[in-house]
């Protein structure tokens, strides 16, 4: 007779089957049977967070940096609802995570029982798929399916809701049958004609540009390698979204920097003026397009994406190619080499004037800023952090706000999976728990959360997690004592009415670090910054670094809300000439 396993055992058998080594969670009444079984599965290490949102962001950081799905385990009711922000964040940024929630016993569902909520109903809009398991015989099948859905096609979060009685019931366990990855042909709907059409458009273009996004990162390291090969084989300039940073080396001459609201002058002007835009794995979201009816008005547009629902959603394109970007790029390279050998040389003359124009835009040096000998400029802090860590293969997470944009502008990423930030949802508090997840995935690597003092306080309790598990994460706070981006928008859009954006009762971050049992460091002047950063890097414990920066520094360049790409503000003087009015205020 086959051995019978409880539902709680089956959860862990499934996790083992899928190669899960770490889960992030917080116990509660509805998941105690699962936690009771934890001791019997030594191959799986549980990381106890301090808040369920932290579990979700840690799972995201783990997934983004490792390429494996992140797993979290939380209880019913508030445990599940606390995880919703992280699930939505993962959904917006296409991050594969599997969320297992407890639920009240099946006979109590719908009775307003203690810590009951409609978890599947609440999470339906923010997951790829979710399941409420009402039959023990379905449990293994559902969890196997959950991993499949999370990791195939366009990745994303899934949720499995397991009532408490199902966790006690017993049945036979069916091992996961390894299937051919659904990431293959079933998600590639493009034809060879699509590839020939793309190459034809590339051969005719005089002002081309590659516009790449997080889809390249999600497709795996091989996709980034192939992208580099394609960019070199064509000689075209390339720009990336916030989520695409690292897919192409930031220090390469063909890279124009990040585009969008706080992108470089050259990237945004090239996007506006190009005659061919090849979008590879990006969404055409509002932070990229600016005023949509004036977005790149004279270009042919190609969109390559694994998710057909993303194509023609915001911007109508001339050529749609549905498929995994790795497969599409590989096919394009193969056909390009066969049909147009020596393309880069033969095309050089055609695009020479375009590159001359790009160099003129570059000469604006849009990321320059006015330095100071008295106070630490936030841009300078990022530059020094980069210079002192560039040879250490650092993994960078961020919170959300000005510091996030400065990090994207001034920290150069030359490899994929080294940059973890909240893009679509823009979740303050993301960076610290994400750093925990990244450090768990890469215990011997340098992990730094570039933070703002307002954002980091939203999930500061996860420092306790870092201390408990000896995770030597570095929290590098650009402390301007304001909600920086809120203050910037209030200055530029709301006549300097700084309503509730000043943080009047901040903790002493050095003492707070000591209270958590980690190391606190503070820098106030430019001349002491390098030594203090080196001290941080040489510390093999968790560190909170309080970097006191210029309080009212704004993040430029900036496309004013409601304006096209070619109308950028390069600094305060530009803003005085061109005030943001009317519709622009509603679009921030």
C-alpha positions in Angstrom: 0.0 0.0 0.0 1.3 3.5 -1.0 2.2 5.8 1.8 -0.3 8.5 2.7 0.9 12.1 3.2 -0.9 15.0 5.0 -1.6 18.2 3.1 1.1 19.9 5.1 3.7 17.2 4.0 2.5 17.5 0.4 3.3 21.2 0.4 6.9 20.5 1.2 7.1 17.5 -1.1 6.1 19.7 -3.9 8.6 22.4 -2.9 11.4 19.8 -2.9 10.3 18.5 -6.3 10.7 22.0 -7.7 14.1 22.5 -6.2 13.1 25.1 -3.7 15.8 25.7 -1.1 14.4 28.8 0.7 11.0 30.1 1.6 10.1 33.4 3.3 7.2 33.4 5.7 5.4 34.3 8.9 3.4 31.7 10.9 -0.2 32.0 12.0 -3.1 29.8 13.1 -4.2 28.8 9.6 -0.7 27.5 8.5 0.5 25.9 11.8 0.2 22.4 10.4 2.5 23.4 7.6 5.0 25.0 10.0 4.8 21.8 12.1 6.1 19.8 9.2 9.0 22.2 8.5 11.3 20.3 10.9 11.1 17.2 8.7 12.3 18.9 5.5 15.9 19.9 6.2 16.6 20.8 2.5 14.3 23.8 2.8 15.3 26.7 4.9 12.7 29.1 6.2 13.5 32.8 6.6 11.3 34.4 9.2 10.4 37.9 8.2 8.8 40.6 10.4 5.8 41.4 8.1 4.2 39.5 5.3 4.8 42.4 2.8 8.5 41.8 3.6 8.1 38.1 2.8 6.7 39.0 -0.6 9.4 41.6 -1.4 12.2 39.2 -0.2 10.7 36.5 -2.5 10.8 39.1 -5.3 14.5 40.0 -4.6 15.3 36.3 -4.5 13.6 35.7 -7.8 14.9 38.7 -9.7 18.5 38.0 -8.7 18.6 34.3 -9.1 16.2 33.6 -12.0 14.4 31.0 -9.8 10.8 31.5 -8.5 10.5 33.0 -5.0 8.3 31.3 -2.5 6.4 32.8 0.5 4.2 31.2 3.1 1.7 33.3 5.1 -1.4 32.8 7.2 -5.1 33.6 6.4 -6.8 37.0 6.7 -4.3 39.8 7.5 -1.4 37.5 6.6 -2.7 37.2 3.1 -3.8 40.8 2.7 -0.5 42.1 4.0 1.1 40.2 1.1 -1.1 41.9 -1.5 1.2 44.8 -2.1 4.1 42.5 -2.9 2.0 40.3 -5.2 0.8 43.4 -7.1 4.4 44.6 -7.4 5.5 41.2 -8.7 2.5 41.2 -11.1 3.4 44.6 -12.5 7.1 43.8 -13.0 6.6 40.2 -14.2 8.4 38.4 -11.3 7.8 34.7 -10.7 6.7 34.1 -7.1 4.6 31.4 -5.5 2.5 32.5 -2.6 1.1 29.8 -0.3 -1.6 31.0 2.1 -3.5 29.3 4.9 -7.3 29.5 5.0 -9.9 28.8 7.6 -11.3 25.2 7.4 -13.6 24.5 4.4 -16.7 24.2 6.5 -16.1 27.7 7.9 -15.5 29.5 4.6 -18.2 32.1 4.1 -19.1 32.3 7.8 -17.0 35.4 8.7 -14.8 33.2 10.8 -11.8 34.5 12.7 -9.1 35.6 10.3 -11.1 34.7 7.3 -11.1 36.7 4.1 -11.8 35.9 0.4 -8.1 35.5 -0.5 -8.6 34.3 -4.0 -11.2 37.0 -4.7 -8.9 39.7 -3.3 -5.8 38.5 -5.2 -7.5 37.7 -8.5 -6.5 41.1 -10.1 -2.9 40.9 -8.9 -1.9 37.4 -9.7 -1.5 35.4 -13.0 -3.7 32.7 -11.4 -4.8 31.6 -8.0 -6.4 28.5 -6.5 -8.5 27.6 -3.5 -7.9 23.9 -2.8 -11.0 22.2 -1.5 -10.0 18.6 -2.1 -6.8 17.1 -0.7 -6.4 15.0 -3.9 -6.0 18.2 -5.9 -3.3 19.8 -3.7 -0.2 18.4 -5.3 -1.5 18.9 -8.8 -2.4 22.5 -8.0 1.0 23.4 -6.5 2.8 21.8 -9.5 0.6 23.9 -11.8 1.3 27.0 -9.7 5.1 26.7 -10.4 4.4 26.1 -14.0 2.2 29.1 -14.4 4.5 31.4 -12.4 7.6 30.6 -14.5 6.3 30.2 -18.1 5.3 32.7 -20.7 5.3 36.1 -19.1 6.4 35.3 -15.5 4.4 36.5 -12.6 3.0 35.7 -9.1 0.5 33.0 -8.3 -1.3 32.1 -5.1 -2.4 28.8 -3.6 -5.0 29.1 -0.8 -5.1 26.0 1.5 -7.8 25.5 4.1 -6.6 24.2 7.5 -8.5 20.9 7.3 -6.9 20.2 3.9 -3.5 20.5 5.6 -4.4 17.7 8.0 -6.1 15.3 5.5 -4.1 12.6 3.9 -3.7 11.2 0.4 -1.1 9.7 -1.9 1.5 12.0 -3.3 2.0 12.3 -7.1 5.5 13.4 -8.0 5.8 16.2 -10.5 6.4 15.0 -14.0 9.0 17.1 -15.6 7.5 18.5 -18.8 9.1 20.3 -21.7 9.3 23.9 -20.8 6.3 25.9 -21.9 8.7 28.7 -22.5 9.5 27.1 -25.8 7.5 26.9 -29.0 4.1 27.2 -27.4 4.9 30.9 -26.5 6.6 31.7 -29.8 4.0 32.7 -32.3 6.2 34.5 -34.7 7.0 33.4 -38.2 10.2 33.6 -40.3 8.4 36.2 -42.3 8.2 38.4 -39.2 12.0 38.1 -38.8 12.6 39.0 -42.5 10.2 42.0 -42.1 12.2 43.1 -39.1 15.5 42.8 -40.9 14.1 44.7 -43.9 13.0 47.6 -41.6 16.5 47.6 -40.0 18.2 47.7 -43.4 16.1 50.7 -44.5 16.4 52.7 -41.3 18.6 55.8 -41.2 17.8 56.7 -37.6 17.2 53.4 -35.7 17.2 52.6 -32.0 16.7 49.6 -29.8 14.4 50.2 -26.9 14.7 47.4 -24.4 13.0 46.5 -21.1 12.7 44.0 -18.3 11.5 41.3 -20.7 15.2 40.8 -21.7 16.2 40.2 -18.1 13.2 37.9 -17.5 14.2 35.8 -20.5 17.4 34.8 -18.8 21.2 35.7 -19.0 21.4 34.2 -22.5 18.9 36.8 -23.8 21.2 39.6 -22.6 24.2 37.9 -24.3 22.2 37.7 -27.6 21.0 41.3 -27.3 24.6 42.5 -27.0 25.5 40.4 -30.1 22.6 41.9 -32.0 23.5 45.5 -31.0 27.1 45.0 -32.1 26.0 43.3 -35.3 23.8 46.2 -36.3 25.8 49.2 -34.9 22.5 50.7 -33.7 22.2 52.8 -30.5 20.3 51.2 -27.6 18.4 52.5 -24.6 16.7 50.7 -21.8 13.8 51.2 -19.3 14.4 51.2 -15.6 13.8 47.5 -15.4 16.1 46.7 -18.4 19.2 48.2 -16.8 22.1 45.6 -17.0 20.8 43.8 -20.1 23.4 45.8 -22.1 26.7 47.2 -20.6 26.2 50.7 -19.3 29.8 51.7 -20.1 29.5 50.8 -23.8 29.5 53.6 -26.4 26.3 52.3 -28.1 24.4 52.6 -24.8 22.5 56.0 -24.5 21.5 55.5 -20.9 18.0 55.0 -19.5 15.1 56.7 -21.2 11.8 58.0 -19.8 10.8 60.7 -17.3 14.3 60.9 -15.7 16.2 59.4 -18.6 19.1 61.0 -20.4 18.8 63.8 -22.9 20.3 61.7 -25.7 18.1 58.6 -25.1 14.9 60.6 -25.0 15.7 62.7 -28.0 16.8 59.7 -30.0 13.5 58.0 -29.1 11.6 61.1 -30.3 13.5 61.6 -33.5 14.2 58.0 -34.7 12.7 56.5 -37.9 12.8 52.9 -36.5 12.1 51.9 -33.0 12.6 48.2 -32.1 11.0 47.5 -28.7 12.3 44.4 -27.1 10.5 43.3 -23.9 9.2 46.7 -22.8 5.7 47.9 -22.1 5.3 51.4 -23.5 4.1 52.7 -20.1 3.4 56.3 -19.3 6.8 57.0 -17.7 8.4 56.1 -21.0 6.0 57.5 -23.6 5.3 61.0 -22.1 2.6 62.6 -24.2 1.4 59.6 -26.0 0.0 61.3 -29.2 3.5 62.9 -29.7 5.5 59.8 -28.8 8.1 59.2 -31.5 5.8 60.6 -34.2 7.8 59.7 -37.3 9.0 56.2 -36.6 8.1 52.7 -37.7 7.6 50.7 -34.5 8.4 47.1 -33.9 7.3 45.4 -30.6 8.8 42.0 -29.5 7.1 40.6 -26.5 6.1 37.2 -25.1 2.8 38.6 -23.9 0.5 39.4 -26.9 -1.8 41.4 -24.6 1.0 44.0 -24.2 1.3 44.6 -27.9 -0.8 47.5 -29.3 -2.1 48.2 -25.8 -0.8 51.7 -25.4 1.0 52.4 -28.7 0.0 51.1 -32.1 3.0 49.3 -33.8 3.8 48.5 -37.4 5.3 45.0 -36.7 4.3 42.7 -33.8 6.5 39.8 -33.0 5.1 37.5 -30.3 7.7 35.3 -28.6 10.3 34.9 -25.9 12.9 37.6 -26.7 15.8 35.2 -26.4 14.3 33.0 -29.2 13.4 36.0 -31.4 16.8 37.7 -31.0 18.5 34.3 -31.8 16.4 33.9 -34.9 17.1 37.5 -36.0 20.8 37.1 -35.6 20.9 33.8 -37.5 18.9 35.3 -40.4 20.8 38.5 -40.4 24.2 36.7 -40.7 22.8 34.5 -43.5 21.0 37.2 -45.6 23.1 40.3 -44.8 26.7 39.3 -43.8 28.7 42.4 -42.8 25.5 44.4 -42.0 27.2 46.7 -39.5 29.9 47.8 -42.1 27.5 48.2 -45.0 25.1 50.2 -42.8 27.6 52.4 -41.2 27.4 55.2 -43.8 23.6 55.2 -43.7 23.5 55.9 -39.9 26.6 58.1 -39.7 24.6 61.4 -39.5 22.3 59.8 -36.9 25.3 59.1 -34.7 26.6 62.6 -35.2 23.3 63.9 -34.0 23.4 61.6 -31.0 26.9 62.8 -30.1 25.5 66.4 -30.1 22.8 65.4 -27.7 25.4 63.6 -25.6 27.5 66.8 -25.4 24.7 68.3 -23.3 25.9 66.0 -20.5 22.4 65.9 -19.0 23.4 63.9 -15.9 25.9 66.6 -14.8 25.1 68.4 -11.6 26.5 71.3 -9.6 29.0 69.9 -7.0 29.5 71.2 -3.4 32.3 71.2 -1.0 30.0 71.8 1.9 27.2 69.2 1.5 27.1 65.8 0.0 25.2 65.9 -3.3 23.1 62.7 -3.7 24.5 62.2 -7.3 28.0 62.4 -5.9 27.2 59.8 -3.2 26.0 57.3 -5.9 29.0 58.0 -8.1 31.4 57.3 -5.2 29.5 54.2 -4.2 29.7 53.0 -7.8 33.5 53.7 -8.1 34.2 51.9 -4.8 32.1 48.8 -5.6 32.3 48.5 -9.4 34.9 45.6 -9.2 32.9 43.7 -6.5 30.0 42.4 -8.7 27.5 44.1 -6.4 23.8 43.5 -6.3 21.8 46.7 -5.9 18.2 47.1 -4.7 16.4 50.4 -4.2 13.4 51.9 -2.5 11.2 54.3 -4.6 11.8 58.0 -5.1 14.5 60.4 -6.0 17.3 58.1 -4.7 15.9 55.3 -7.1 16.3 57.6 -10.1 19.7 58.8 -9.1 20.8 55.2 -8.6 19.5 54.4 -12.1 21.3 57.4 -13.6 24.7 57.2 -11.8 25.3 53.5 -10.9 26.4 51.7 -14.1 25.1 48.1 -14.6 27.0 45.9 -16.9 25.4 42.6 -16.1 21.7 41.4 -15.9 20.1 40.5 -12.5 22.2 43.0 -10.6 19.5 45.7 -10.3 16.3 45.1 -8.3 13.8 47.9 -8.1 10.1 48.4 -8.1 9.1 49.8 -11.5 5.4 49.4 -12.4 3.9 49.7 -8.9 6.5 52.0 -7.5 6.5 50.5 -4.0 8.1 52.4 -1.2 9.7 49.9 1.2 10.6 47.5 -1.5 14.4 47.7 -1.3 15.3 46.5 2.2 13.3 43.2 2.2 14.3 42.7 -1.4 18.0 43.0 -0.3 17.3 40.3 2.3 16.0 38.0 -0.5 19.0 38.8 -2.8 21.4 38.1 0.0 19.7 34.7 0.8 20.1 33.8 -2.9 23.7 35.1 -3.0 25.2 34.7 0.5 28.8 35.5 -0.6 28.0 38.6 -2.7 27.8 42.3 -1.8 24.2 43.4 -1.6 23.4 47.1 -1.2 20.0 48.8 -0.8 20.2 52.4 -2.1 17.5 53.9 0.0 15.6 57.0 0.9 15.0 57.7 4.6 11.2 57.9 4.1 10.9 54.7 2.0 13.2 52.6 4.1 11.2 53.3 7.3 8.2 51.5 5.7 9.9 48.1 6.1 12.7 48.9 8.5 11.7 46.0 10.7 13.3 43.6 8.3 16.7 44.7 9.6 15.8 42.3 12.4 15.5 39.5 9.8 18.9 40.4 8.4 20.5 40.3 11.9 18.8 37.0 12.8 20.2 35.2 9.7 23.5 37.0 9.6 22.8 38.5 6.2 25.4 41.3 5.7 23.2 43.7 3.7 24.2 47.3 3.4 21.4 49.9 3.6 22.8 53.1 2.0 20.3 55.9 2.9 20.4 59.1 0.9 18.9 61.1 3.8 17.5 64.5 2.8 14.8 64.6 5.6 12.1 64.9 3.0 9.9 62.5 0.9 12.2 63.7 -1.9 10.2 63.0 -5.0 6.9 64.2 -3.3 8.8 67.4 -2.4 10.1 67.8 -5.9 6.7 67.4 -7.4 5.2 69.9 -4.9 7.9 72.4 -5.8 7.5 72.0 -9.6 3.7 71.3 -9.8 2.1 72.8 -6.7 3.7 76.2 -6.1 6.1 75.0 -3.4 3.3 73.9 -1.1 5.3 71.3 0.8 2.3 69.7 2.4 3.3 66.9 4.8 6.4 66.0 2.8 8.9 67.0 5.5 9.8 64.2 8.0 10.0 66.1 11.2 10.7 63.2 13.6 13.2 60.9 12.0 15.1 58.4 14.1 18.8 58.5 14.6 19.7 55.8 12.1 23.0 55.0 13.7 21.4 54.4 17.1 18.6 52.5 15.3 21.2 50.2 13.7 22.7 49.6 17.1 19.3 48.8 18.6 18.8 46.2 15.9 22.2 44.7 16.6 23.9 45.8 13.4 26.4 48.6 12.5 25.5 52.2 12.0 27.6 54.7 10.0 27.0 58.3 9.2 28.6 60.7 6.7 27.9 64.4 6.6 30.6 66.0 4.4 32.0 65.1 1.0 35.6 64.6 2.2 34.6 61.9 4.6 32.4 59.9 2.2 34.9 57.6 0.7 36.4 56.5 4.0 33.0 55.8 5.4 31.9 53.8 2.4 35.0 51.7 2.6 34.3 51.1 6.3 30.8 49.9 5.3 32.2 47.6 2.6 34.7 46.1 5.0 32.0 45.3 7.6 30.8 41.7 7.4 27.6 42.5 9.3 24.4 44.3 8.3 25.0 48.0 8.1 22.7 51.1 8.0 24.6 54.0 6.4 23.1 57.4 7.1 24.4 59.6 4.2 23.2 63.2 4.9 22.7 64.8 1.5 21.6 68.1 0.1 18.0 68.6 1.3 16.4 70.3 -1.7 18.3 68.8 -4.6 15.9 67.9 -7.5 16.3 65.0 -9.9 17.1 66.1 -13.4 16.8 65.7 -16.3 13.1 65.4 -16.3 10.4 65.2 -19.0 7.6 67.4 -17.6 4.3 65.5 -17.2 2.2 65.7 -20.4 5.1 66.7 -22.6 6.8 64.8 -25.4 10.4 63.5 -25.2 12.0 66.4 -26.9 10.9 68.9 -24.3 13.1 68.0 -21.3 14.0 70.0 -18.3 17.8 69.8 -17.8 17.8 71.8 -14.6 16.1 74.4 -12.4 16.8 77.2 -15.0 14.7 75.2 -17.6 11.9 74.9 -15.2 11.7 78.6 -14.7 11.4 79.1 -18.4 8.8 76.3 -18.9 6.5 75.9 -16.0 4.4 72.7 -15.8 0.7 73.6 -16.0 -2.7 72.2 -16.8 -2.9 68.6 -17.8 0.7 67.9 -16.8 -0.3 68.2 -13.1 -2.8 65.3 -13.5 -0.3 63.0 -15.1 2.4 62.7 -12.4 
